[in-house]
Amino acid sequence: MYKSNDLINQRLKIFEELLPCIGNLYCQTYDVSWNRLPDTFSNDDDSPEEMLFFCFFLSCGFPARILEYARTQNEPYAIGTYDGLSWYAVLEKETGILTRIHLLGPVLHAPIDTVEMERFFKDYEERGMTFHSRHLFLKAMQKLPILFHAQFDQLALMLHFCVNGEYLPASSLNSLVDSGLDETTSTAHALYRDIYDRLKGITDSLRMGITLTDAEKPGILRAMLPTNAAHIHAPLRQLKDTTIILSFEFANAAIEGGVSPEVAYPLADKYMHSAESERSAMELTALCKSLYTNFLDLVQDAKFRKQHYSAEIEACILYIHQHPEGDLSLSALAATCGYGAYYLSRKFKAETNMSLPDYVRRQKIQYAALLLSTTSEEISTIAERLHFSTYSHFSTVFREIMGMPPSEYRKKQQKDTTT
């Protein structure tokens, strides 16, 4: 879609005029070679602090990461250091080609600590960086705005709209984890139960080849070991350990879903190595999202893509598993796949030896069983989410496939997890 540069610049001008409301929040525009484009905003000259932060940004190798990300993605990209120094890169493209990068930040997500800053300087100096004037860098950091992750996300979404005229949901961003899990005597029992339930829900969906909804994906990191009770204080160590644990759990779930150990465990090793190499909470959060997606692809490959189905039937099966709560009627699936209902129905039966409505019912019930065992939602609500006409119809189909009514299945699952 054609976008007028005049319109974009007008929007950017308004955005820039609002930035002083936050204070010391920088937003600069660069071409794909990372040359500053001074004509977008009114202040053509960088302040000494801006230059200092941009030099550090370059030294961290962030520009190459952003360009690599931009090859396949369009959403704002969060990047930063483990101490919370964070930027958002908002991408501007024409006909899919990157033309400009709008860099928002840096900001901090918590007040800086002198001891942590000394560790920060030492760590980056060991990586070959030179801070000619630590006190100037520290002084500049003390002037930066302190924003919660959600606030920074919202600003990135606003800037994306100014540049691309597109409203994005917060779930499309490389969101951050605001704080560690803080358990006390009064909350520990509920917290650890929540960790178990969330992990079980995620690994069960992975094992079955069912795609989590956008609303469910943030739960991958929301509750996981290690918690603060582990007393791990090294920067990013908890998040790295979480990624390592998830790598192993996801690999086992994938194996149970049909992936060979010779494929699943090397991928887990690869992610464990990547977790140790990352220096940013943002990068680790993105790594965990990609971890789930890659293992899900392997399971779906094993279940559907390598069964020698035709392209049409493979696409139909994959859509069913990716949209368990969607409209999966014969007419809707035919429209999605681009074929007539009669043709799709006959072809599906011939290749899978199962009628398409029976396959859909079975997948919906398996997903319902997952929800019954991992959530506290009312059974009637689950039936409605899965587009069953009545609770009675849902209960009848569930009993036919699972051998017991949904209420009894939930009680059995709850009993099994407490014994």
C-alpha positions as CSV (number, residue, x, y, z in Angstrom):
1,M,0.0,0.0,0.0
2,Y,1.3,3.5,-0.9
3,K,2.1,5.7,2.0
4,S,2.6,9.5,1.6
5,N,5.9,10.6,3.1
6,D,4.3,14.0,3.8
7,L,1.6,12.2,5.8
8,I,4.1,10.1,7.7
9,N,6.2,13.1,8.5
10,Q,3.2,15.0,9.7
11,R,2.3,12.2,12.1
12,L,6.0,11.9,13.2
13,K,6.1,15.6,13.9
14,I,3.0,15.4,16.2
15,F,4.6,12.4,17.9
16,E,7.9,14.3,18.4
17,E,6.1,17.3,19.9
18,L,4.5,15.0,22.5
19,L,7.8,13.4,23.6
20,P,8.8,16.2,26.0
21,C,5.8,15.2,28.1
22,I,7.9,12.2,29.0
23,G,11.2,13.9,29.2
24,N,14.6,13.0,27.6
25,L,13.0,10.3,25.4
26,Y,14.7,10.3,22.1
27,C,13.3,9.3,18.7
28,Q,15.5,9.5,15.6
29,T,15.1,8.3,12.1
30,Y,17.8,6.4,10.1
31,D,18.2,5.0,6.6
32,V,19.0,1.3,6.1
33,S,22.8,2.2,6.3
34,W,22.1,3.8,9.7
35,N,22.8,7.3,8.6
36,R,20.8,9.8,10.6
37,L,18.0,11.5,8.6
38,P,17.8,15.0,10.1
39,D,14.9,16.4,8.1
40,T,12.2,14.4,9.9
41,F,12.1,16.4,13.1
42,S,12.9,20.0,13.9
43,N,16.0,19.4,16.0
44,D,18.7,18.5,13.4
45,D,21.6,18.1,15.8
46,D,22.1,15.2,18.2
47,S,22.7,16.1,21.8
48,P,26.0,14.8,23.3
49,E,23.9,12.3,25.3
50,E,22.2,11.0,22.1
51,M,25.5,10.6,20.4
52,L,26.8,8.7,23.4
53,F,23.9,6.3,23.5
54,F,24.0,5.8,19.7
55,C,27.7,4.9,19.8
56,F,27.0,2.4,22.5
57,F,24.0,1.1,20.4
58,L,26.4,0.6,17.5
59,S,29.0,-1.1,19.6
60,C,26.5,-3.6,20.9
61,G,25.9,-4.8,17.3
62,F,22.2,-3.9,17.5
63,P,21.9,-2.4,14.0
64,A,22.8,-5.8,12.4
65,R,20.2,-7.6,14.6
66,I,17.5,-5.1,13.6
67,L,18.2,-5.4,9.9
68,E,18.2,-9.2,10.1
69,Y,14.9,-9.1,12.0
70,A,13.5,-6.7,9.3
71,R,14.1,-9.2,6.5
72,T,11.1,-11.2,7.6
73,Q,9.2,-9.1,10.1
74,N,7.3,-5.8,10.2
75,E,6.4,-5.3,13.8
76,P,8.3,-3.0,16.2
77,Y,11.5,-4.7,17.5
78,A,12.6,-4.3,21.1
79,I,16.3,-4.6,21.8
80,G,18.5,-3.7,24.8
81,T,21.0,-4.7,27.5
82,Y,20.5,-6.8,30.6
83,D,20.5,-3.8,32.9
84,G,17.3,-2.5,31.3
85,L,18.7,0.0,28.8
86,S,16.1,-0.5,26.0
87,W,15.2,0.7,22.5
88,Y,12.4,0.1,20.1
89,A,13.0,0.0,16.4
90,V,9.9,0.8,14.3
91,L,10.2,-0.3,10.7
92,E,9.1,1.7,7.7
93,K,8.7,-0.3,4.5
94,E,7.5,0.3,1.0
95,T,6.2,-2.7,-0.9
96,G,7.9,-5.0,1.6
97,I,11.3,-3.2,1.3
98,L,12.8,-1.5,4.4
99,T,13.3,2.2,3.8
100,R,13.7,3.8,7.2
101,I,14.2,2.8,10.8
102,H,12.7,4.9,13.6
103,L,14.6,4.4,16.8
104,L,12.8,5.1,20.0
105,G,14.8,5.3,23.2
106,P,16.8,4.4,25.1
107,V,14.8,4.2,28.3
108,L,15.2,2.4,31.6
109,H,12.7,0.1,33.2
110,A,13.9,0.7,36.8
111,P,16.2,3.2,38.6
112,I,19.9,2.4,38.0
113,D,21.9,0.9,40.9
114,T,25.6,2.0,41.3
115,V,26.8,-1.6,42.0
116,E,24.9,-3.0,39.0
117,M,26.3,-0.2,36.8
118,E,29.8,-1.2,37.8
119,R,29.0,-4.8,36.9
120,F,27.5,-3.5,33.6
121,F,30.7,-1.6,32.7
122,K,32.9,-4.5,33.6
123,D,30.9,-7.0,31.6
124,Y,30.9,-4.8,28.4
125,E,34.6,-4.0,28.8
126,E,35.3,-7.7,28.9
127,R,33.5,-7.9,25.6
128,G,35.9,-5.4,24.1
129,M,34.1,-2.1,24.6
130,T,35.8,1.0,25.9
131,F,34.1,3.6,28.0
132,H,36.3,6.6,27.7
133,S,34.3,8.5,30.3
134,R,32.2,6.3,32.6
135,H,30.9,9.2,34.7
136,L,29.5,10.9,31.5
137,F,27.7,7.7,30.5
138,L,26.4,7.2,34.0
139,K,25.2,10.8,34.2
140,A,23.5,10.5,30.9
141,M,21.7,7.3,32.0
142,Q,20.5,9.0,35.1
143,K,18.6,11.5,32.9
144,L,16.8,8.8,31.0
145,P,13.0,8.3,31.5
146,I,12.0,5.3,33.6
147,L,9.1,3.5,31.9
148,F,7.3,0.3,32.7
149,H,7.6,-2.2,29.9
150,A,3.9,-1.9,29.0
151,Q,4.2,1.9,28.7
152,F,7.2,1.5,26.4
153,D,5.3,-1.0,24.3
154,Q,2.4,1.4,24.0
155,L,4.7,4.2,22.7
156,A,6.1,1.8,20.2
157,L,2.6,0.9,19.0
158,M,1.8,4.6,18.6
159,L,5.0,5.2,16.7
160,H,4.2,2.3,14.4
161,F,0.8,3.8,13.6
162,C,2.5,7.2,12.8
163,V,4.8,5.4,10.4
164,N,2.6,2.7,8.9
165,G,-1.0,3.8,9.6
166,E,-1.6,0.4,11.2
167,Y,-3.0,-0.5,14.6
168,L,-1.3,-3.5,16.1
169,P,-2.3,-5.5,19.2
170,A,0.2,-5.5,22.1
171,S,0.5,-9.3,21.6
172,S,2.4,-8.6,18.3
173,L,5.2,-7.0,20.2
174,N,8.3,-8.5,21.6
175,S,6.9,-8.0,25.1
176,L,9.0,-8.0,28.2
177,V,8.7,-9.7,31.6
178,D,8.1,-6.9,34.2
179,S,9.3,-8.8,37.3
180,G,10.3,-12.1,38.7
181,L,7.9,-14.4,40.5
182,D,7.8,-13.3,44.2
183,E,6.5,-16.0,46.4
184,T,5.8,-15.6,50.2
185,T,4.5,-18.0,52.7
186,S,0.9,-17.0,51.9
187,T,1.3,-17.1,48.1
188,A,3.7,-20.0,47.5
189,H,1.1,-22.8,47.3
190,A,-1.0,-20.9,44.7
191,L,2.1,-19.8,42.7
192,Y,3.6,-23.3,42.4
193,R,0.2,-24.7,41.5
194,D,-0.1,-22.0,38.8
195,I,3.4,-22.9,37.4
196,Y,2.3,-26.6,37.1
197,D,-1.0,-25.8,35.5
198,R,0.5,-23.3,33.0
199,L,3.3,-25.6,32.0
200,K,1.0,-28.6,31.7
201,G,-1.4,-26.6,29.4
202,I,1.5,-25.4,27.2
203,T,3.2,-28.8,26.9
204,D,-0.2,-30.6,26.4
205,S,-1.0,-28.3,23.5
206,L,2.4,-28.8,22.1
207,R,2.1,-32.6,22.3
208,M,-1.2,-32.4,20.5
209,G,0.0,-30.0,17.8
210,I,-2.5,-27.4,18.8
211,T,-1.5,-23.7,18.4
212,L,-1.9,-21.5,21.5
213,T,-4.0,-18.4,21.0
214,D,-2.3,-15.0,21.1
215,A,-3.9,-14.5,24.6
216,E,-2.4,-17.7,25.9
217,K,1.2,-17.3,24.5
218,P,2.3,-14.7,27.2
219,G,1.7,-17.5,29.8
220,I,4.8,-19.3,28.5
221,L,7.0,-17.0,30.7
222,R,4.4,-15.7,33.2
223,A,4.9,-18.5,35.7
224,M,8.0,-20.7,35.5
225,L,10.8,-22.0,37.6
226,P,13.1,-20.7,39.0
227,T,11.2,-18.3,41.2
228,N,12.7,-15.7,43.5
229,A,13.0,-18.4,46.2
230,A,16.0,-19.7,44.2
231,H,17.8,-16.5,45.3
232,I,19.4,-16.1,41.9
233,H,20.6,-12.5,41.6
234,A,23.0,-12.5,38.6
235,P,21.6,-10.4,35.8
236,L,19.2,-12.4,33.5
237,R,20.1,-15.7,35.2
238,Q,16.5,-16.5,36.1
239,L,15.3,-15.8,32.6
240,K,18.1,-17.8,31.1
241,D,17.3,-20.7,33.4
242,T,13.7,-20.5,32.5
243,T,14.6,-20.8,28.8
244,I,16.8,-23.8,29.5
245,I,14.0,-25.5,31.5
246,L,11.5,-24.8,28.8
247,S,13.8,-26.1,26.1
248,F,14.0,-29.5,27.8
249,E,10.2,-29.6,28.7
250,F,9.3,-28.6,25.1
251,A,11.6,-31.2,23.6
252,N,10.0,-34.0,25.7
253,A,6.5,-32.8,24.8
254,A,7.6,-32.8,21.1
255,I,8.9,-36.3,21.4
256,E,5.6,-37.5,22.9
257,G,3.9,-35.7,20.0
258,G,5.8,-37.8,17.4
259,V,9.1,-36.0,16.9
260,S,12.2,-38.2,17.2
261,P,14.7,-37.6,20.1
262,E,17.4,-37.2,17.4
263,V,15.6,-34.1,16.2
264,A,14.1,-32.7,19.4
265,Y,17.1,-32.8,21.7
266,P,19.6,-31.1,19.3
267,L,17.1,-28.3,18.9
268,A,16.8,-28.0,22.7
269,D,20.6,-27.9,22.9
270,K,20.7,-25.1,20.3
271,Y,18.2,-23.0,22.3
272,M,20.1,-23.6,25.6
273,H,23.3,-22.4,23.9
274,S,21.4,-19.3,22.5
275,A,20.0,-18.6,26.0
276,E,23.5,-18.5,27.4
277,S,24.7,-16.2,24.7
278,E,21.9,-13.6,25.0
279,R,22.5,-10.3,26.9
280,S,19.0,-8.8,26.9
281,A,15.7,-9.7,28.6
282,M,14.0,-8.7,25.3
283,E,16.1,-11.1,23.3
284,L,15.5,-13.9,25.7
285,T,11.7,-13.3,25.7
286,A,11.7,-13.5,21.9
287,L,13.8,-16.6,22.1
288,C,11.2,-18.3,24.3
289,K,8.4,-17.4,21.8
290,S,10.5,-18.8,19.0
291,L,11.2,-21.9,21.1
292,Y,7.5,-22.8,21.3
293,T,6.9,-22.0,17.7
294,N,9.8,-24.2,16.4
295,F,8.8,-27.2,18.5
296,L,5.2,-26.8,17.5
297,D,6.2,-26.8,13.8
298,L,8.1,-30.1,14.4
299,V,5.1,-31.7,16.0
300,Q,2.8,-30.5,13.3
301,D,5.3,-31.8,10.7
302,A,5.3,-35.2,12.4
303,K,1.5,-35.3,12.7
304,F,0.3,-33.8,9.5
305,R,2.9,-32.7,7.0
306,K,4.8,-36.0,6.6
307,Q,1.7,-38.2,6.2
308,H,1.8,-37.8,2.4
309,Y,-1.4,-35.9,2.3
310,S,-2.1,-33.6,-0.7
311,A,-1.4,-29.9,-0.3
312,E,-5.1,-29.2,0.0
313,I,-5.7,-31.7,2.8
314,E,-2.5,-30.8,4.6
315,A,-3.6,-27.1,4.6
316,C,-7.0,-28.1,5.9
317,I,-5.7,-30.2,8.8
318,L,-3.2,-27.6,9.8
319,Y,-5.9,-24.9,9.8
320,I,-8.1,-27.0,12.1
321,H,-5.2,-27.5,14.6
322,Q,-4.2,-23.8,14.4
323,H,-7.8,-22.5,15.0
324,P,-9.5,-24.9,17.4
325,E,-11.9,-22.2,18.6
326,G,-12.7,-21.0,15.1
327,D,-15.6,-21.7,12.8
328,L,-14.7,-25.2,11.4
329,S,-17.9,-26.0,9.6
330,L,-17.5,-27.7,6.2
331,S,-18.5,-24.6,4.3
332,A,-16.1,-22.4,6.4
333,L,-13.2,-24.8,5.8
334,A,-13.9,-25.1,2.1
335,A,-13.9,-21.3,1.8
336,T,-10.6,-21.1,3.8
337,C,-9.0,-23.7,1.6
338,G,-10.4,-22.3,-1.6
339,Y,-12.3,-25.5,-2.7
340,G,-15.9,-26.5,-3.0
341,A,-17.4,-28.2,0.1
342,Y,-18.3,-31.4,-1.8
343,Y,-14.8,-31.7,-3.3
344,L,-13.0,-31.1,0.0
345,S,-15.3,-33.5,1.9
346,R,-14.7,-36.4,-0.6
347,K,-10.9,-35.7,-0.8
348,F,-10.5,-35.5,3.0
349,K,-12.3,-38.8,3.4
350,A,-10.3,-40.5,0.7
351,E,-6.9,-39.4,2.1
352,T,-7.5,-39.7,5.9
353,N,-10.2,-42.5,6.0
354,M,-12.2,-40.2,8.3
355,S,-15.0,-37.8,7.5
356,L,-14.1,-34.1,7.8
357,P,-16.9,-33.4,10.4
358,D,-15.8,-36.4,12.5
359,Y,-12.1,-35.1,12.4
360,V,-13.2,-31.6,13.5
361,R,-15.3,-33.0,16.3
362,R,-12.4,-35.1,17.6
363,Q,-9.9,-32.2,17.5
364,K,-12.4,-29.9,19.2
365,I,-13.0,-32.5,22.0
366,Q,-9.3,-33.0,22.5
367,Y,-8.8,-29.3,22.8
368,A,-11.8,-29.2,25.2
369,A,-10.1,-31.9,27.3
370,L,-7.0,-29.7,27.4
371,L,-9.0,-26.7,28.7
372,L,-10.8,-28.8,31.2
373,S,-7.6,-30.1,32.7
374,T,-5.6,-26.8,32.7
375,T,-8.2,-24.1,33.3
376,S,-11.1,-23.4,35.7
377,E,-13.5,-22.2,33.0
378,E,-17.1,-23.2,33.2
379,I,-17.9,-26.2,31.0
380,S,-20.7,-24.3,29.4
381,T,-18.2,-21.5,28.5
382,I,-15.8,-24.1,26.9
383,A,-18.7,-25.5,24.9
384,E,-19.6,-22.0,23.7
385,R,-15.9,-21.2,22.8
386,L,-15.8,-24.3,20.6
387,H,-19.1,-23.5,18.8
388,F,-21.2,-26.4,20.1
389,S,-24.9,-25.5,19.7
390,T,-25.8,-26.5,23.2
391,Y,-24.2,-27.8,26.4
392,S,-26.1,-31.0,26.0
393,H,-24.7,-31.6,22.5
394,F,-21.2,-30.8,23.7
395,S,-21.5,-33.3,26.7
396,T,-22.8,-36.0,24.4
397,V,-20.0,-35.7,21.9
398,F,-17.4,-35.4,24.7
399,R,-18.7,-38.7,26.3
400,E,-18.6,-40.5,22.9
401,I,-15.0,-39.6,22.3
402,M,-13.5,-39.5,25.8
403,G,-15.6,-42.2,27.4
404,M,-17.0,-40.0,30.2
405,P,-18.9,-36.7,30.5
406,P,-16.8,-33.5,30.8
407,S,-17.5,-32.9,34.5
408,E,-16.3,-36.4,35.4
409,Y,-13.2,-35.9,33.2
410,R,-12.3,-32.6,35.0
411,K,-12.7,-34.2,38.4
412,K,-10.5,-37.2,37.3
413,Q,-7.8,-34.8,36.0
414,Q,-7.9,-32.8,39.2
415,K,-7.6,-35.9,41.3
416,D,-4.7,-37.3,39.3
417,T,-2.7,-34.1,39.7
418,T,-3.1,-34.0,43.5
419,T,-2.1,-37.7,44.1
